[in-house]
Amino acid sequence: MEDFVIVVNRIEELQLTQDRQELELIFEKAKRTIVGGMDVILMRESSNGSREKFQTFSNEHDFEEYRKQVFRFL
């Protein structure tokens, strides 16, 4: 298993369209990654396609707090 990358631009798009189902799929995959002993990495993609890592989760508790924060805006 390898680290799971979440591009937060995509999360923000899904929040705007209120696509809870797709968000749940992403967060479930991420949670399985953490349970499997790997990390979840948050990245932001710029308009030129480059990605910048800005946060890493390695435990379920911290990741769950992030998940709650995302779903709070729906």
C-alpha positions in Angstrom: 0.0 0.0 0.0 1.2 3.6 -0.7 0.4 7.0 0.7 -2.9 8.5 -0.5 -2.9 12.0 -2.0 -5.9 14.3 -1.7 -5.9 17.3 -4.0 -7.8 19.8 -2.0 -8.9 21.7 -5.1 -11.0 18.6 -5.9 -12.4 18.6 -2.4 -13.4 22.2 -2.7 -15.2 21.5 -6.0 -17.1 18.7 -4.4 -18.1 20.9 -1.6 -19.4 23.5 -4.0 -21.5 20.9 -5.9 -22.5 19.2 -2.6 -21.4 15.8 -3.9 -21.4 14.0 -0.6 -21.2 10.6 -2.3 -17.9 11.3 -4.0 -16.5 13.0 -0.9 -17.4 9.9 1.1 -15.6 7.7 -1.4 -12.4 9.8 -1.2 -12.5 9.9 2.6 -13.1 6.1 2.9 -10.1 5.4 0.7 -8.0 7.8 2.7 -9.1 6.2 6.0 -8.2 2.7 4.7 -4.8 4.1 3.8 -4.2 5.3 7.4 -5.5 2.0 8.9 -3.1 0.2 6.6 -0.2 2.2 8.1 0.4 4.7 5.4 -0.1 8.5 5.3 -2.7 10.8 3.7 -1.2 13.8 2.1 -3.0 17.0 1.3 -1.8 18.9 -1.8 -3.0 22.0 -3.6 -2.7 22.1 -7.3 -1.8 25.5 -8.9 -3.1 26.7 -12.3 0.1 25.6 -14.0 -0.3 22.0 -12.8 2.3 21.9 -10.0 1.3 20.5 -6.7 2.4 21.7 -3.3 2.1 19.4 -0.2 0.9 21.3 2.8 -0.4 18.7 5.3 0.0 15.0 6.2 -2.2 12.8 8.3 -0.8 9.6 9.8 -3.5 8.8 12.5 -7.2 8.3 12.3 -8.1 11.0 14.9 -6.4 13.9 13.1 -7.8 12.7 9.8 -11.3 12.5 11.2 -11.1 16.1 12.5 -10.2 17.1 8.9 -13.1 15.1 7.5 -15.5 16.8 10.0 -14.2 20.2 8.9 -14.9 19.4 5.2 -18.4 18.1 5.8 -19.3 21.0 8.1 -19.5 23.3 5.0 -22.1 21.1 3.3 
